Amino acid sequence: MKISEVPQDDTKTMHGEKKAVYAVDDQGRYMQTTTKGWEAEEIVLNQVISEFEEKAREATIRAKNNETSPIEYFMYKNWMDPLTLAQAMGLYRWQVKRHFKPGVFKKLDNKILEAYARLFKVSVDELINFPRGN
Amino acid sequence: MAGLNPLEHRQYAHCESGVVTALLRCHNLDLSEPMVFGITGGLTFAYIPFIKMTNMPIVSYRMIPGSIIKGAVKNLDVRFNTKRYRDKEEALAELIVLVDQGEIVGLQTSVYWLPYFPPEMRFQFNAHNLIIYGREGEEFLVSDPVFEHTVRIKAEDLQNARFARGTLAPKGFIYYPVLVNTCIDLREAIRKSIKRTVHMMLYAPVPFIGIKGIHYLARRIGRLNVHKDLRDIRLFLGHIVRMQEEIGTGGGGFRFMYAAFLQEAGHILESVHLGEASRMMTEAGDMWRQFALGCAKACKSRTADFDVEDIARLVKKCAIQEKLVYSLLKTSLIQ
């Protein structure tokens, strides 16, 4: 990649920041230069984000119908899946999936709720009152 | 710590090679980031379909996190103090003592908990490296190698980032050089590390590492059935590209960084072959970018109007080109 070919697509996800990359000048010498982002990179990043957003939307509807607990919504909202969430919480996946059940969720003790809320960067109130609070 | 140079913040393409480069410079060993990346054997390719993260197979263009630090110990004769912790408070107390003494330290952190990262980047990725070079009250001064400028972080956020759980959990991992050999024979170290990388890429005993791994990925892509799970296919292709580009690879899945290393190595060893290998590796990097572009187009298209075999061919080209590079390196190092 030549320095002149380094993408400067000014993508939204870069927030005006620049990243360092290595590219060759006209004489073929490697230099460190910067990029303002690449459209291809933006496409695949937005792809995974919109995937999670879509799942979060579905989870909201199901939470409203009492078919799932707020944990599933906040999990997707923070770009995790059940396995990543379980690992981040220090639980097993089946435990996390069990916590998706509204009945089980209502009986969760405060310690677990606090741990979830901390991970999701919300208060316990916000967590248990979802989606009514929104 | 006497004689430690003050930290001069620079932006690097990749976090771990950036941190190690910056730490070595503080200890009077002034190497470029590509040199550190290459000499510590940072390059690889791995496609491991049976180990999944967030439901996606592992695709890696570089060695596992931590290997650049290990490579610096092995190939650059650097001695690090390293420590992982069980007790969060102990980790914080020791960090404060070190930093107040003027030590400049590397830390392993989770980007999920770093408030200065753009929200879109805050995934559960636990192997991000950064430097702490000072403290002002409750805030630590951070030199994050993939950012343009230095930042600050509250002790509480840093604690969360150092003690995130999950895959590659940092467990408060801290490291800083205590003994740096500034008279290291780079020529010998370069030869040794290139040989090791070449051997791994050409002769890995398993089908999912090195050139074989790239072909393996190509076959997998060629066999995807676009009439069945179009959405899953798009997510899979997108995932490969994210692994190639995300969190500072210097573009082209580290191939440009390695090409920069080969060029520099060629000057040091006065080898025209290494210069040629660098040029060829640059082409390989460009091919990886072509592949990324092909995948991104497939991700964007609303219909199944892309041909997985075309995309597979793009990967195959990378494998063929890289094989030429390693073969040239192999013969030129024997001479």
Chai-1 contact restraints between the chains, C-beta under 6 A:
chainA,res_idxA,chainB,res_idxB,connection_type,confidence,min_distance_angstrom,max_distance_angstrom,comment,restraint_id
A,M1,B,F256,contact,1.0,0.0,6.0,A-B,restraint_1
A,M1,B,D286,contact,1.0,0.0,6.0,A-B,restraint_2
A,T13,B,E120,contact,1.0,0.0,6.0,A-B,restraint_3
A,H15,B,P118,contact,1.0,0.0,6.0,A-B,restraint_4
A,K18,B,E148,contact,1.0,0.0,6.0,A-B,restraint_5
A,A20,B,Q11,contact,1.0,0.0,6.0,A-B,restraint_6
A,A20,B,Y12,contact,1.0,0.0,6.0,A-B,restraint_7
A,A20,B,A13,contact,1.0,0.0,6.0,A-B,restraint_8
A,V21,B,A13,contact,1.0,0.0,6.0,A-B,restraint_9
A,V21,B,G250,contact,1.0,0.0,6.0,A-B,restraint_10
A,V21,B,G251,contact,1.0,0.0,6.0,A-B,restraint_11
A,Y22,B,G250,contact,1.0,0.0,6.0,A-B,restraint_12
A,Y22,B,F256,contact,1.0,0.0,6.0,A-B,restraint_13
A,Y22,B,M257,contact,1.0,0.0,6.0,A-B,restraint_14
A,Y22,B,A260,contact,1.0,0.0,6.0,A-B,restraint_15
A,Y30,B,A260,contact,1.0,0.0,6.0,A-B,restraint_16
A,Y30,B,Q263,contact,1.0,0.0,6.0,A-B,restraint_17
A,A40,B,A292,contact,1.0,0.0,6.0,A-B,restraint_18
A,A40,B,L293,contact,1.0,0.0,6.0,A-B,restraint_19
A,A40,B,A296,contact,1.0,0.0,6.0,A-B,restraint_20
A,E41,B,E245,contact,1.0,0.0,6.0,A-B,restraint_21
A,I43,B,A296,contact,1.0,0.0,6.0,A-B,restraint_22
A,I43,B,C299,contact,1.0,0.0,6.0,A-B,restraint_23
A,I43,B,K300,contact,1.0,0.0,6.0,A-B,restraint_24
A,V44,B,G238,contact,1.0,0.0,6.0,A-B,restraint_25
A,V44,B,V241,contact,1.0,0.0,6.0,A-B,restraint_26
A,V44,B,R242,contact,1.0,0.0,6.0,A-B,restraint_27
A,V44,B,A296,contact,1.0,0.0,6.0,A-B,restraint_28
A,V44,B,C299,contact,1.0,0.0,6.0,A-B,restraint_29
A,Q47,B,G238,contact,1.0,0.0,6.0,A-B,restraint_30
A,Q47,B,C299,contact,1.0,0.0,6.0,A-B,restraint_31
A,W79,B,F123,contact,1.0,0.0,6.0,A-B,restraint_32
A,M80,B,Q124,contact,1.0,0.0,6.0,A-B,restraint_33
A,D81,B,T54,contact,1.0,0.0,6.0,A-B,restraint_34
A,D81,B,N55,contact,1.0,0.0,6.0,A-B,restraint_35
A,T84,B,T54,contact,1.0,0.0,6.0,A-B,restraint_36
A,T84,B,Q124,contact,1.0,0.0,6.0,A-B,restraint_37
A,Q87,B,G166,contact,1.0,0.0,6.0,A-B,restraint_38
A,A88,B,Q124,contact,1.0,0.0,6.0,A-B,restraint_39
A,A88,B,R165,contact,1.0,0.0,6.0,A-B,restraint_40
A,A88,B,G166,contact,1.0,0.0,6.0,A-B,restraint_41
A,G90,B,R165,contact,1.0,0.0,6.0,A-B,restraint_42
